[in-house]
């Protein structure tokens, strides 16, 4: 019966070569993915315009008083 003893150094080199080649291939795929996709797909910059409330002069003091007493309602 023939038993072949693998050299540990040779197996280690083969394992490192396979892992390195897989990492290089994955890096190349990732770089091509980043280059081919536009930046807008990564960022969601869509913001709704803020609600602007007109305060009449007659209710200005009441509005400030209400804001002071119920501050949690105005902060989001």
C-alpha positions as CSV (number, residue, x, y, z in Angstrom):
1,X,0.0,0.0,0.0
2,X,1.3,3.4,-1.0
3,X,0.9,6.3,1.5
4,X,1.8,9.8,0.3
5,X,2.9,12.2,2.9
6,X,1.9,15.8,2.0
7,X,4.5,18.4,2.9
8,X,2.9,20.8,5.3
9,X,4.8,23.7,3.8
10,X,3.5,22.9,0.4
11,X,-0.1,22.6,1.6
12,X,0.2,25.9,3.5
13,X,1.4,27.6,0.3
14,X,-1.4,26.2,-1.8
15,X,-4.0,27.2,0.9
16,X,-2.6,30.7,1.1
17,X,-2.6,31.0,-2.7
18,X,-6.2,29.9,-3.0
19,X,-7.3,32.3,-0.2
20,X,-5.3,35.2,-1.8
21,X,-6.8,34.5,-5.3
22,X,-10.3,34.4,-3.9
23,X,-9.8,37.7,-2.0
24,X,-8.3,39.3,-5.2
25,X,-11.3,38.2,-7.3
26,X,-13.8,39.5,-4.7
27,X,-11.9,42.8,-4.5
28,X,-12.0,43.2,-8.3
29,X,-15.8,42.4,-8.4
30,X,-16.4,44.9,-5.6
31,X,-14.4,47.6,-7.3
32,X,-16.3,47.1,-10.6
33,X,-19.6,47.1,-8.7
34,X,-18.7,50.5,-7.1
35,X,-17.5,52.0,-10.4
36,X,-20.5,50.9,-12.5
37,X,-23.2,51.9,-10.0
38,X,-23.9,55.6,-9.6
39,X,-23.4,57.3,-6.2
40,X,-27.1,58.1,-5.9
41,X,-27.9,54.5,-5.3
42,X,-25.9,54.6,-2.1
43,X,-27.2,57.9,-0.7
44,X,-30.8,58.8,0.0
45,X,-30.7,62.6,-0.1
46,X,-34.4,63.1,-0.6
47,X,-35.7,65.4,2.0
48,X,-39.1,66.9,2.3
49,X,-39.3,70.6,2.6
50,X,-40.0,71.8,6.2
51,X,-43.4,73.0,7.1
52,X,-43.5,76.7,7.5
53,X,-46.1,78.1,9.8
54,X,-47.2,81.7,9.4
55,X,-47.8,83.3,12.8
56,X,-50.3,86.2,12.9
57,X,-49.4,89.2,14.9
58,X,-52.4,88.9,17.1
59,X,-51.5,85.4,18.2
60,X,-47.7,85.9,18.5
61,X,-47.7,86.0,22.3
62,X,-50.1,83.1,22.6
63,X,-47.9,81.1,20.2
64,X,-44.8,81.7,22.2
65,X,-46.5,80.8,25.4
66,X,-47.8,77.6,23.9
67,X,-44.4,76.7,22.6
68,X,-42.9,77.3,26.0
69,X,-45.4,75.2,27.8
70,X,-45.6,72.3,25.3
71,X,-42.0,72.2,24.0
72,X,-42.1,68.5,23.4
73,X,-44.8,68.9,20.8
74,X,-42.6,71.1,18.6
75,X,-39.4,69.1,18.9
76,X,-39.2,66.0,16.8
